[in-house]
Amino acid sequence: MIPTQLRPIVVDSSLLASAAYDAGESVLQLEFRDGAIYRYFAVPAAVYDDLLAADSKGSYFNKQIRGSFRHTRLRRPQ
């Protein structure tokens, strides 16, 4: 089951606008500054925690998330 309603939190990042995580489904949702929204599947909770704790969320995303998890785009860049 794909979660329909996640509660995003605003993050301090030049790449990302917000992040949300559903621990029950292991789904990470990221909103980018360009307006695009993606959901990443089978993401361990530690990855979400580490993303929030990272000094550079954009660098963490590029090294640890991009290309590592199955994903779907929910909204195109605006």
VEXDOFI-976843 format. One record per residue: residue in one letter; chain; x, y, z of N, C-alpha, C, O in turn. Coordinates in nm, 2 decimals, m for minus. Each point is the difference from the previous one (the first is absolute). Layout:
! residues N
<atom 'a' 'A' <X Y Z> <X Y Z> <X Y Z> <X Y Z>> ...
***
This chain:
! residues 78
<atom 'm' 'A' <0.08 m0.12 0.00> <m0.08 0.12 0.00> <0.09 0.12 0.00> <0.09 0.02 0.08>> <atom 'i' 'A' <m0.12 0.08 m0.17> <0.08 0.12 m0.01> <m0.07 0.11 0.09> <m0.12 0.02 m0.02>> <atom 'p' 'A' <0.19 0.04 0.11> <m0.06 0.10 0.08> <m0.05 0.12 m0.09> <0.06 0.04 m0.09>> <atom 't' 'A' <m0.18 0.01 0.13> <m0.05 0.11 m0.08> <0.03 0.14 0.07> <0.00 0.10 m0.07>> <atom 'q' 'A' <0.01 m0.11 0.20> <0.02 0.13 0.07> <0.12 m0.01 0.09> <0.00 m0.07 0.10>> <atom 'l' 'A' <0.11 0.14 m0.13> <0.11 0.01 0.08> <0.01 0.14 0.05> <m0.05 0.09 m0.06>> <atom 'r' 'A' <0.11 m0.08 0.18> <0.02 0.14 0.06> <0.14 0.05 m0.02> <0.09 m0.04 0.07>> <atom 'p' 'A' <m0.07 0.12 m0.18> <0.13 0.05 m0.03> <0.05 0.10 0.11> <m0.08 0.07 0.06>> <atom 'i' 'A' <0.21 m0.07 m0.04> <0.06 0.10 0.08> <0.10 0.08 m0.09> <0.07 m0.06 m0.09>> <atom 'v' 'A' <m0.07 0.19 0.11> <0.09 0.09 m0.08> <0.14 m0.03 0.05> <0.03 m0.01 0.11>> <atom 'v' 'A' <0.06 0.00 m0.21> <0.14 m0.02 0.02> <0.08 0.12 m0.05> <m0.04 0.07 m0.09>> <atom 'd' 'A' <0.16 m0.05 0.16> <0.09 0.11 m0.04> <0.09 m0.06 m0.11> <0.10 m0.06 0.04>> <atom 's' 'A' <m0.13 0.09 m0.16> <0.08 m0.06 m0.11> <m0.02 0.09 m0.13> <m0.11 0.05 m0.02>> <atom 's' 'A' <0.21 m0.04 m0.06> <m0.01 0.07 m0.13> <m0.06 m0.10 m0.10> <m0.05 0.05 m0.11>> <atom 'l' 'A' <0.05 m0.18 0.13> <m0.06 m0.09 m0.09> <m0.14 m0.05 0.04> <m0.09 0.00 m0.09>> <atom 'l' 'A' <0.07 m0.03 0.21> <m0.12 m0.05 0.05> <m0.09 0.10 0.08> <0.06 0.09 0.06>> <atom 'a' 'A' <m0.19 m0.09 m0.08> <m0.09 0.09 0.07> <m0.06 m0.07 0.12> <m0.01 0.06 0.11>> <atom 's' 'A' <m0.02 m0.19 m0.12> <m0.06 m0.07 0.11> <0.03 m0.15 m0.01> <0.03 m0.05 m0.11>> <atom 'a' 'A' <m0.05 m0.02 0.22> <0.01 m0.14 0.01> <m0.10 m0.06 0.09> <m0.04 0.06 0.10>> <atom 'a' 'A' <m0.01 m0.18 m0.14> <m0.10 m0.07 0.09> <0.03 m0.15 m0.01> <0.06 m0.05 m0.10>> <atom 'y' 'A' <m0.09 m0.02 0.21> <0.03 m0.14 0.00> <m0.11 m0.08 0.07> <m0.06 0.04 0.10>> <atom 'd' 'A' <0.02 m0.15 m0.16> <m0.10 m0.09 0.05> <0.08 m0.13 0.05> <0.04 m0.08 m0.09>> <atom 'a' 'A' <m0.02 0.07 0.22> <0.07 m0.11 0.05> <m0.07 m0.14 m0.02> <0.07 m0.10 m0.03>> <atom 'g' 'A' <m0.20 0.10 0.03> <m0.07 m0.12 m0.02> <0.02 m0.06 m0.14> <0.00 m0.12 m0.02>> <atom 'e' 'A' <0.01 0.21 m0.08> <0.01 m0.04 m0.14> <0.15 0.02 m0.05> <0.03 m0.05 m0.11>> <atom 's' 'A' <0.05 0.10 0.19> <0.14 0.03 m0.04> <0.01 0.09 m0.13> <0.07 m0.03 m0.09>> <atom 'v' 'A' <m0.16 0.13 0.09> <m0.01 0.09 m0.12> <0.05 0.14 0.04> <m0.04 0.06 0.10>> <atom 'l' 'A' <0.14 m0.01 m0.18> <0.05 0.13 0.02> <m0.05 0.09 m0.11> <0.01 m0.04 m0.12>> <atom 'q' 'A' <m0.07 0.15 0.15> <m0.05 0.10 m0.10> <0.09 0.12 0.01> <0.01 0.06 0.11>> <atom 'l' 'A' <0.04 m0.01 m0.22> <0.08 0.12 0.00> <m0.06 0.10 m0.10> <m0.03 m0.04 m0.12>> <atom 'e' 'A' <0.02 0.16 0.16> <m0.04 0.11 m0.08> <0.13 0.08 m0.03> <0.07 0.04 0.09>> <atom 'f' 'A' <m0.05 m0.01 m0.22> <0.12 0.07 m0.04> <m0.03 0.15 m0.02> <m0.12 0.04 m0.01>> <atom 'r' 'A' <0.22 0.05 0.02> <m0.02 0.14 m0.01> <m0.07 0.04 m0.14> <m0.06 0.10 m0.01>> <atom 'd' 'A' <0.08 m0.18 m0.09> <m0.06 0.03 m0.13> <m0.15 m0.05 m0.01> <m0.06 0.02 m0.10>> <atom 'g' 'A' <0.01 m0.07 0.21> <m0.14 m0.04 0.01> <m0.03 m0.15 m0.02> <m0.11 m0.04 0.02>> <atom 'a' 'A' <0.21 m0.03 m0.07> <m0.02 m0.14 m0.03> <m0.01 m0.08 0.14> <0.06 0.04 0.10>> <atom 'i' 'A' <m0.15 m0.14 m0.10> <m0.02 m0.09 0.11> <0.03 m0.14 m0.04> <m0.06 m0.05 m0.10>> <atom 'y' 'A' <0.14 m0.02 0.18> <0.03 m0.14 m0.03> <m0.03 m0.08 0.13> <0.02 0.05 0.11>> <atom 'r' 'A' <m0.06 m0.18 m0.13> <m0.01 m0.10 0.10> <0.10 m0.11 m0.02> <0.01 m0.05 m0.11>> <atom 'y' 'A' <0.07 0.02 0.21> <0.10 m0.11 0.00> <m0.05 m0.11 0.09> <m0.05 0.02 0.11>> <atom 'f' 'A' <0.06 m0.14 m0.16> <m0.05 m0.12 0.06> <0.11 m0.09 0.07> <0.11 0.00 m0.05>> <atom 'a' 'A' <m0.15 m0.07 0.15> <0.09 m0.09 0.08> <0.12 0.08 0.05> <0.11 m0.05 0.00>> <atom 'v' 'A' <m0.14 0.17 0.05> <0.11 0.08 0.06> <0.00 m0.03 0.15> <m0.10 0.02 0.07>> <atom 'p' 'A' <0.22 m0.06 m0.02> <0.01 m0.02 0.15> <m0.02 0.13 0.08> <0.04 0.11 m0.05>> <atom 'a' 'A' <m0.09 m0.12 0.16> <m0.02 0.12 0.09> <0.13 0.07 0.02> <0.00 0.13 0.02>> <atom 'a' 'A' <0.11 m0.20 m0.01> <0.13 0.06 0.03> <0.04 0.10 m0.11> <0.06 0.10 0.02>> <atom 'v' 'A' <m0.10 m0.13 m0.15> <0.03 0.08 m0.11> <m0.07 0.14 0.02> <0.06 0.10 m0.02>> <atom 'y' 'A' <m0.19 m0.11 0.06> <m0.08 0.12 0.02> <0.07 0.08 0.12> <0.02 0.12 m0.01>> <atom 'd' 'A' <0.01 m0.19 0.12> <0.06 0.07 0.11> <0.13 0.07 m0.04> <0.03 0.11 0.04>> <atom 'd' 'A' <0.05 m0.19 m0.11> <0.13 0.06 m0.04> <m0.01 0.12 m0.10> <0.07 0.09 0.01>> <atom 'l' 'A' <m0.18 m0.10 m0.09> <m0.02 0.11 m0.09> <m0.03 0.13 0.08> <0.05 0.10 m0.03>> <atom 'l' 'A' <m0.14 m0.12 0.13> <m0.04 0.12 0.08> <0.12 0.05 0.08> <0.01 0.12 0.02>> <atom 'a' 'A' <0.08 m0.21 0.02> <0.12 0.05 0.08> <0.11 0.05 m0.09> <0.10 0.06 0.06>> <atom 'a' 'A' <m0.10 m0.09 m0.19> <0.11 0.04 m0.08> <0.02 0.15 m0.01> <m0.09 0.08 m0.01>> <atom 'd' 'A' <0.22 m0.04 0.01> <0.03 0.15 m0.01> <m0.04 0.04 m0.14> <m0.06 0.11 m0.01>> <atom 's' 'A' <0.08 m0.19 m0.09> <m0.04 0.03 m0.14> <m0.10 m0.11 m0.04> <0.04 m0.11 m0.04>> <atom 'k' 'A' <m0.17 0.15 0.04> <m0.10 m0.10 m0.04> <0.01 m0.03 m0.15> <m0.03 m0.12 m0.04>> <atom 'g' 'A' <0.07 0.21 m0.04> <0.02 m0.02 m0.14> <0.11 m0.10 m0.03> <m0.02 m0.09 m0.08>> <atom 's' 'A' <0.13 0.10 0.15> <0.11 m0.09 m0.02> <m0.04 m0.14 0.05> <0.03 m0.10 m0.06>> <atom 'y' 'A' <m0.10 0.10 0.18> <m0.04 m0.13 0.05> <m0.09 m0.07 m0.10> <0.01 m0.12 m0.03>> <atom 'f' 'A' <m0.11 0.20 m0.02> <m0.09 m0.06 m0.10> <0.07 m0.06 m0.12> <m0.02 m0.11 m0.04>> <atom 'n' 'A' <0.12 0.19 m0.01> <0.07 m0.04 m0.12> <0.08 m0.13 0.02> <0.02 m0.08 m0.09>> <atom 'k' 'A' <0.04 0.07 0.21> <0.09 m0.11 0.03> <m0.08 m0.13 0.05> <0.04 m0.11 m0.03>> <atom 'q' 'A' <m0.14 0.13 0.10> <m0.07 m0.11 0.07> <m0.13 m0.04 m0.05> <m0.05 m0.11 0.03>> <atom 'i' 'A' <m0.02 0.20 m0.10> <m0.14 m0.03 m0.03> <m0.02 m0.01 m0.15> <m0.05 m0.09 m0.06>> <atom 'r' 'A' <0.10 0.19 m0.02> <m0.02 0.01 m0.14> <0.06 m0.13 m0.06> <0.12 m0.03 0.02>> <atom 'g' 'A' <m0.20 m0.04 m0.10> <0.05 m0.12 m0.07> <0.01 m0.13 0.09> <0.03 m0.10 m0.05>> <atom 's' 'A' <m0.07 0.12 0.18> <0.01 m0.12 0.09> <m0.13 m0.06 0.03> <m0.01 m0.12 0.05>> <atom 'f' 'A' <m0.10 0.19 m0.08> <m0.14 m0.06 0.04> <m0.09 0.02 m0.12> <0.00 0.09 m0.08>> <atom 'r' 'A' <m0.09 m0.19 0.07> <m0.11 0.01 m0.10> <m0.08 0.13 0.04> <m0.03 0.03 0.12>> <atom 'h' 'A' <m0.02 0.04 m0.22> <m0.07 0.13 0.03> <m0.10 0.02 m0.11> <0.00 m0.06 m0.11>> <atom 't' 'A' <m0.09 0.16 0.14> <m0.10 0.05 m0.09> <m0.01 0.15 0.01> <0.01 0.05 0.11>> <atom 'r' 'A' <m0.03 0.02 m0.22> <m0.02 0.14 0.01> <m0.15 0.03 0.02> <m0.08 m0.05 m0.08>> <atom 'l' 'A' <0.04 0.13 0.18> <m0.14 0.04 0.02> <m0.03 0.13 m0.07> <m0.11 0.02 m0.04>> <atom 'r' 'A' <0.21 0.07 0.03> <m0.02 0.13 m0.06> <0.12 0.04 m0.07> <0.11 m0.02 0.05>> <atom 'r' 'A' <m0.13 0.07 m0.17> <0.11 0.05 m0.09> <0.05 0.13 0.06> <m0.07 0.07 0.08>> <atom 'p' 'A' <0.20 m0.03 m0.12> <0.05 0.13 0.04> <m0.09 0.11 m0.06> <m0.07 m0.02 m0.10>> <atom 'q' 'A' <0.06 0.12 0.18> <m0.09 0.11 m0.05> <0.07 0.11 m0.07> <m0.06 0.10 m0.04>> 
***
